[in-house]
């Protein structure tokens, strides 16, 4: 979808126009009461660690070393937990004014550079 069509379909504040702008606007509403708290960043970091643990547990229950972990199999799938991880990252980036698109592009270029010029 081109950028102009994206803007028409999902209008967002100019400062928030990025591939993540829609999500950030939605999260602004969800986190309205929390985002001013001094502890919110710490809460989000702990939330991210928790979600990573849940994804690992769910993945290992299905594909790894703990296929008999019934509790993990009843909870959310690792695919669902991955969505929770992404949201935790986005929430943290939002309150710290981190441009995720810029950070992702930086990381992609870094990976490409490593592949084309590996350290010896």
Secondary structure, DSSP 8 states (H G I E B T S, - for coil): --HHHHHHHS---GGG-STTHHHHHHHHHHTTTTTT-TTHHHHHHHHHHHHHHHHHHHHHHHHSS-TT-HHHHHS--HHHHHHHHHHHHHHHHHHTT--HHHHHHHHHHHHHHHHHS---
